[in-house]
Structure formats: C-alpha cells, structure tokens
Amino acid sequence: MSPLRRQAIVFGSVTIVAASLWLAYSNNPDSEHAEAFNNTPLVPVEVTAESYAPTPEPHEAAQQSYAADGDRPADTREEDEDIVARFEALNRYQRGTQAVSARDHDLLNPGARHERRHPLSRNPQDPEAEWSVLFTADRFFITDHDSSTLTLELWQGSDPAPITVQNAVAEILTESGDLMSWPLAAFAAGDGALLTLKPSDPWPDLAGPIRVLVTYTSFGLGSETARLDFHYTGPERIPAEFIDVLADEAVGGHLVFDVAVDVRRAGQYRISALLYDTAGKPIGRSQSNAWLDPDIQTVPLSFDGLLLHDQEALGPFYLTTLRGERMNPLSATGSEQMPLVQGSYQTRQYRADEFSNQIAASPHRERMKERYRAAIARGVKFAAPDN
C-alpha cells in the first residue's frame, strides 16, 4: 500500500439539527484494510463550533450566483417560473455532487438512530398512557463482525421505572423466506436493561433486515413488547472492501479522487464519501454508481468545482466517511453493505482557479426544464414545497 497524506479531523462540540436524504453505514473494526486506513499517524486539527457556521442551502447559493451574474429571475416573477428556478438551483452541480452542511445530521453521522421516548398508549384515558419507553441502539447498520449495544428504559410519569425483561430475541428473514431467530441476553443497567446484538455469531453467511423483540414488564404494568430494526451484512456476505485512496487531482475543473476497492462479488455498486475543508467544515458529498466485477477496481469520486467556489473552500481538503453498498433491488433482503471507513485522506493545496466556477452543461437538466415549462404552458400549477 503506497504512503498517503492523511490527516484526522477532530470535530468540536456542535449542535446539528435536520435530516438528510441518504443513509449511512456502520464501522468495521475487524477489516485489515480499514484498520490500515484508520491507523496511519494523524495530525489533529482543532475545530470549534464557530467553524460550523451554517452554509447556504444549494438553492440559496444558486440565487446568490444568479444575482451576481444578473440572470436571477426578479423577485416579482410568477410562482410557476419560480418552480423552474428551484429545479435549476437544486440541480446546480454535476450528477453525483451534493452540497453538505452541518445541518445534514445523517450524512455526517452514518448509521445514526432517531428513536425517542414515547408513551405506551396515545389514549389519555388508557392507564398505560402514564408509562413511556425508549428502546434504542448505537447504530442502524451492522456489518461484518460488528456488534450493537441496545438500551431499554421505562418511565412511569416522570420517574424511571425498573424493567424486568421476560424474553429477548433477534429475528432475520432469509432470502428463501425462512424466519430464523436467536435468543439474546439482557442485563440490568440501573433501572433499565442492556442488550448486545452480534449477528455474526449465529448468522455469518446471512444479510438483510434484522429485528429485535423484547418482552418486558414492571411493577403495575403488564407485559409489553418493544421492537428495534437493523440492517445486517454478515462477514461471508461482504461484497467489497475499500483498500485505499490512491490519488487526488483537479480534472476538467473538478476535484477527483481515485479510490481502490477490493471487489468480491460482481454487481451494481453505490460508492460515496464526504469532503471537508481545512477548518473541518463539511463541504459536500460525492457518489458514484458503477458496475464492478470481482477484482481490484479503481472508482473515481468527483466533486464539482463549482461547489468549492460556492462554499469558498480552499485546500487542503479531507476525504472521509467512505461508504459503499452492492445494490440488490429485487432481493427481499436489500443491499449488501461494505464496511465503513472513517479515516481521513488529505489532499494537496489547491488554487481556486484550478476549479471551474461555471454550471456544467447537462442535457438532462435542460430537458427537465423544458418539460416544466411545457407543463406550465398547458396550465399545470406547481405548489411550492413547505419549508
């Protein structure tokens, strides 16, 4: 493996709110390649919350550019024409490039969960309405030999209530439609309960959705059942692994990374990564969809140069959060996940003039704009989305 210029990004305490459009993956501490990628000596960069000042949404950045170029539609334009402008702004960058800000919580925290404490009954007349429960875990995707820690907590009113776990089981549906189950042990953790899910122990050769069902009770409460869902890719079903980031280069006005992948199973793959600037601020996400055959393959990840201009970002940049999956839309078990790599690859220093500051030509975008305009001409009315 060739020496790389890598550098860790040490993130400060940041309050991040919002949901993103794409899912993420779980880390794989047992992967040899991932370990080599992550354990290279790294130089920390101190980052504060101030470094994460909110960045404009893509359409806001686009509107600023329109204003600068004199091409932005007037504020008095009709709502129908505003729909075309919205589409143009949301498709400002070349396919595969997406602007990312500190508000994109799911993209920046792969596999994050969002369970919240909720009442056992929504009916205020039901005695169980005074009881509330929180069943959550530390991740959504479980890959290779990873394990997940699950916590179950119960309240009666505002007071924590002791939990007695009566039964706990993990279940997975095989591709042939067979339901397989595995008992789980539960341990007391204060008033709550703690469980560990490591599906590679019983099912190293399986992949797909897993659910955990826990039956529990407490003083003054009958038996209740809590459920938690995961997606699992067993060690014998890992479709490919990341090897390394081989190079970075300005190509045609865009920032392009060459990512080496060890492909074990042929298929249609989705590969992505995040880009940060030198201050540790998230800039964008690049995604590549490609058919990969079994072999050592090089997958390019390209970031539109216009994105770097919009974000006023200068190098060195940091590529991190390498994520991948082998798509299997016809399978009931879903996609097979690649082990996540969270190490950071540092680029060289770049000049702003090495990147394009123009919107890349896109026949698809132009066709869609014409279809919008044709629909408007036919009298179709478009409602602006709620903010």
C-alpha positions in Angstrom: 0.0 0.0 0.0 1.5 3.3 -1.1 2.1 6.0 1.6 -0.7 8.5 1.8 -1.0 12.0 3.1 -3.7 11.6 5.7 -4.8 13.8 8.5 -7.5 13.4 11.1 -10.3 15.9 11.6 -11.0 16.4 15.3 -14.5 17.7 15.4 -15.6 20.2 18.1 -18.9 20.1 20.0 -21.5 21.0 17.5 -25.3 21.1 17.8 -26.6 19.7 14.5 -30.2 19.5 13.5 -32.0 18.2 10.4 -32.3 15.0 8.5 -30.5 14.2 5.2 -31.7 12.4 2.1 -29.3 9.4 2.2 -28.5 6.7 4.7 -25.1 5.7 6.1 -23.1 2.7 7.2 -21.6 1.1 10.3 -17.8 0.9 11.0 -15.9 -2.3 10.6 -13.0 -2.5 13.2 -12.0 -6.0 12.1 -11.2 -5.1 8.5 -7.5 -5.2 7.7 -7.8 -2.5 5.0 -10.0 -0.3 7.2 -7.5 -0.6 10.1 -4.6 0.3 7.9 -6.5 3.3 6.6 -7.6 4.5 10.0 -4.4 3.9 12.0 -1.9 5.9 9.9 -0.3 8.6 12.2 -2.6 11.6 12.0 -2.2 15.3 13.0 -5.3 16.7 14.8 -6.8 20.0 13.7 -8.6 21.8 16.5 -12.1 22.8 15.4 -14.6 24.9 17.3 -18.4 25.2 16.9 -17.8 28.6 15.3 -16.2 26.8 12.3 -19.6 25.3 11.6 -21.4 28.4 10.7 -24.5 27.4 8.7 -23.8 27.4 5.0 -26.3 28.4 2.3 -28.6 25.7 1.0 -27.9 24.9 -2.6 -30.8 27.0 -3.9 -29.7 29.9 -1.8 -26.2 29.7 -3.2 -27.6 29.5 -6.7 -29.8 32.6 -6.1 -26.7 34.5 -4.9 -24.9 33.4 -8.1 -27.9 34.5 -10.3 -27.8 37.9 -8.6 -24.1 38.2 -9.2 -24.5 37.2 -12.9 -27.6 39.3 -13.5 -29.5 36.2 -14.5 -31.6 35.5 -11.4 -35.3 35.9 -12.0 -36.8 39.0 -10.4 -38.4 38.7 -7.0 -41.7 39.5 -8.7 -41.5 36.5 -11.0 -44.6 34.3 -11.1 -44.7 31.2 -8.9 -44.7 28.9 -11.9 -41.3 30.3 -13.1 -40.0 30.0 -9.6 -40.5 26.2 -9.8 -38.1 26.2 -12.8 -35.6 28.2 -10.8 -35.9 25.9 -7.9 -35.2 22.9 -10.1 -32.3 24.6 -11.7 -30.8 25.5 -8.3 -31.3 22.1 -6.8 -29.5 20.6 -9.8 -26.8 23.2 -9.9 -23.9 20.7 -9.7 -22.9 17.8 -11.9 -24.6 14.5 -11.1 -23.0 12.8 -8.1 -22.1 16.0 -6.3 -24.3 17.2 -3.3 -23.7 20.2 -1.1 -23.5 19.2 2.6 -23.7 21.4 5.7 -23.5 20.9 9.4 -27.3 20.6 9.4 -27.1 17.3 7.5 -27.0 15.1 10.6 -27.5 11.7 9.0 -24.8 12.2 6.4 -22.3 13.3 9.0 -23.2 10.6 11.5 -23.5 7.4 9.5 -25.9 4.9 10.9 -27.4 7.4 13.4 -30.7 6.4 15.0 -33.6 8.6 15.9 -35.7 6.8 18.4 -37.4 8.9 21.0 -39.1 8.3 24.3 -42.8 7.7 23.6 -45.9 6.8 25.6 -47.2 3.2 25.7 -50.6 4.5 24.7 -51.8 7.6 23.0 -55.2 7.4 24.6 -55.3 9.7 27.6 -58.0 7.5 29.1 -55.8 4.4 29.0 -53.8 3.7 32.2 -50.8 2.9 30.1 -50.7 6.5 28.9 -48.7 7.4 32.0 -46.0 5.0 31.0 -43.3 5.8 28.4 -40.5 3.8 26.9 -37.3 4.3 25.0 -35.7 1.4 23.1 -32.7 2.4 21.0 -29.2 1.4 20.0 -25.8 2.8 18.9 -26.2 2.1 15.2 -28.6 1.0 12.4 -26.2 -0.8 10.1 -24.4 -3.8 11.5 -21.6 -5.1 9.2 -19.1 -7.9 9.3 -18.3 -8.9 12.9 -19.7 -5.6 14.3 -21.9 -5.6 17.4 -24.5 -3.1 18.6 -25.4 -2.1 22.1 -29.2 -1.8 22.8 -30.7 0.1 25.7 -34.3 -0.2 27.1 -35.6 2.4 29.5 -39.0 2.8 31.1 -40.8 5.7 33.0 -43.9 6.0 35.0 -44.8 9.6 34.7 -41.5 11.4 35.1 -40.0 8.8 37.3 -37.7 6.0 35.9 -39.3 2.6 36.4 -37.4 -0.7 36.9 -37.6 -3.1 34.0 -37.9 -6.9 34.1 -37.0 -8.4 30.7 -39.1 -11.6 30.2 -37.7 -12.5 26.8 -35.4 -11.1 24.1 -34.8 -12.4 20.6 -33.3 -11.4 17.3 -35.0 -12.4 14.1 -33.9 -12.4 10.4 -35.7 -13.4 7.2 -33.5 -15.4 4.8 -33.7 -15.0 1.0 -35.7 -18.2 0.8 -38.3 -16.7 3.2 -37.4 -18.7 6.3 -37.6 -16.8 9.6 -34.6 -17.5 11.8 -34.4 -16.4 15.5 -31.6 -16.2 18.1 -32.1 -15.6 21.8 -30.4 -12.5 23.4 -29.3 -12.0 27.0 -30.5 -8.9 28.8 -28.6 -7.3 31.7 -29.7 -4.7 34.3 -28.4 -1.2 33.7 -29.7 1.0 36.5 -33.5 0.8 36.2 -33.2 -0.1 32.5 -31.9 -3.1 30.5 -28.8 -3.5 28.3 -28.5 -6.0 25.4 -25.8 -6.8 22.9 -26.5 -7.8 19.3 -23.7 -9.5 17.4 -25.5 -11.3 14.5 -22.3 -12.7 13.0 -22.2 -15.3 15.8 -25.3 -17.2 14.6 -25.5 -15.9 11.0 -22.1 -15.2 9.4 -23.5 -16.1 6.0 -26.7 -14.0 6.0 -27.6 -10.4 5.1 -30.8 -8.4 5.4 -33.1 -6.7 7.9 -32.9 -7.8 11.5 -35.4 -7.1 14.2 -35.0 -7.4 17.9 -38.1 -8.1 20.0 -38.0 -7.6 23.8 -40.9 -8.6 26.1 -40.7 -6.7 29.4 -42.8 -5.7 32.4 -42.6 -3.6 35.6 -44.5 -3.1 38.8 -48.1 -2.2 38.0 -47.6 -2.9 34.3 -48.5 -5.9 32.2 -46.3 -7.5 29.6 -45.2 -5.2 26.8 -43.2 -5.7 23.7 -40.6 -3.3 22.2 -39.1 -3.7 18.7 -35.9 -2.3 17.1 -34.9 -2.8 13.5 -31.4 -3.0 11.9 -29.8 -3.9 8.6 -27.1 -6.6 8.7 -24.4 -7.8 6.3 -22.6 -10.8 7.6 -18.8 -11.4 7.2 -19.4 -14.0 4.5 -21.6 -11.6 2.6 -19.3 -8.6 2.5 -19.4 -7.7 -1.3 -16.3 -5.5 -1.4 -13.9 -3.6 0.8 -12.1 -0.3 0.5 -8.3 -0.6 0.1 -7.1 3.0 -0.1 -7.4 6.4 -1.6 -4.7 6.4 -4.3 -4.7 10.0 -5.5 -6.4 13.4 -5.8 -6.3 15.6 -8.8 -8.0 18.6 -10.4 -9.5 17.1 -13.6 -11.6 19.3 -16.0 -12.2 21.8 -13.3 -13.4 19.3 -10.7 -11.7 17.6 -7.7 -11.4 13.9 -8.4 -10.3 11.1 -6.0 -9.2 7.6 -7.1 -10.5 5.1 -4.6 -9.2 1.5 -4.7 -11.8 -1.2 -3.9 -11.3 -4.9 -3.5 -14.5 -6.3 -5.2 -15.5 -9.8 -4.2 -19.0 -10.0 -5.8 -19.9 -8.5 -9.1 -22.8 -6.1 -9.1 -24.1 -2.6 -9.3 -22.4 -0.6 -6.6 -23.0 2.8 -4.9 -19.8 4.4 -3.6 -19.7 7.7 -1.7 -17.6 9.9 0.5 -17.7 13.3 2.3 -15.4 16.3 1.8 -14.3 18.7 4.5 -12.3 21.9 4.2 -9.1 22.6 6.2 -11.2 24.1 9.1 -13.1 20.9 9.5 -16.3 22.3 7.9 -18.3 19.8 5.8 -18.5 20.9 2.1 -20.1 18.2 0.1 -20.7 14.5 -0.8 -19.8 12.7 -3.9 -21.5 9.5 -5.1 -20.5 7.1 -7.9 -22.8 4.4 -9.3 -21.0 1.7 -11.3 -21.0 -2.0 -12.2 -17.9 -3.6 -10.6 -16.5 -7.0 -11.4 -14.5 -9.1 -8.9 -11.0 -7.6 -8.9 -9.1 -4.7 -7.5 -11.1 -1.8 -9.0 -10.5 2.0 -9.0 -13.6 4.1 -8.5 -13.4 7.9 -9.2 -15.3 10.2 -6.8 -15.7 13.6 -8.3 -16.7 16.9 -6.6 -18.0 19.6 -8.9 -15.6 22.6 -8.9 -18.5 25.0 -8.7 -19.3 23.5 -5.3 -15.9 24.5 -4.0 -16.4 28.1 -5.3 -19.9 28.3 -3.8 -18.5 27.2 -0.4 -15.4 29.4 -0.8 -13.4 26.4 0.2 -9.6 26.0 -0.3 -7.4 23.1 0.1 -6.0 21.0 1.6 -9.3 19.1 1.6 -10.2 16.0 3.6 -12.0 13.0 2.1 -13.6 10.9 4.8 -16.6 8.5 5.5 -16.1 6.1 2.6 -19.3 4.2 2.3 -20.5 1.6 -0.2 -23.1 -1.0 -1.0 -23.9 -3.6 -3.6 -27.4 -2.7 -4.8 -29.9 -5.6 -4.9 -33.3 -4.0 -5.5 -35.0 -7.3 -6.5 -34.0 -9.0 -3.2 -36.2 -9.0 -0.1 -33.0 -8.8 2.0 -31.9 -5.5 0.5 -28.5 -4.2 -0.4 -25.2 -5.7 0.9 -23.2 -3.1 2.8 -19.4 -2.5 2.6 -17.5 -1.8 5.8 -17.4 1.9 6.5 -14.0 3.6 6.6 -13.9 6.8 8.6 -10.3 7.7 8.3 -9.4 11.0 6.5 -7.3 11.4 3.4 -5.6 14.8 3.0 -5.2 16.4 -0.5 -2.5 18.8 -1.6 -3.0 22.5 -1.6 -5.2 23.7 -4.5 -5.6 27.2 -6.1 -9.2 28.4 -6.6 -8.5 28.8 -10.4 -7.9 25.1 -10.7 -11.7 24.5 -10.3 -14.5 25.5 -12.6 -16.9 28.3 -11.4 -19.4 27.5 -14.1 -22.5 25.4 -14.1 -21.6 22.2 -16.0 -23.6 21.6 -19.2 -26.3 19.0 -18.6 -28.7 17.8 -21.4 -30.8 16.1 -18.7 -31.2 19.3 -16.8 -32.2 21.2 -19.9 -34.7 18.5 -20.9 -36.3 18.6 -17.5 -36.5 22.5 -17.6 -38.3 22.3 -20.9 -40.7 19.7 -19.6 -41.5 22.0 -16.6 -42.1 24.9 -19.0 -44.2 22.8 -21.3 -46.4 21.7 -18.3 -46.7 25.4 -17.2 -47.8 26.3 -20.8 -50.5 23.6 -20.6 -51.8 25.2 -17.4 -50.3 22.9 -14.8 -49.8 24.7 -11.5 -46.9 23.8 -9.2 -47.2 24.3 -5.4 -44.0 25.5 -3.7 -42.8 22.9 -1.1 -43.3 23.6 2.6 -40.2 24.8 4.4 
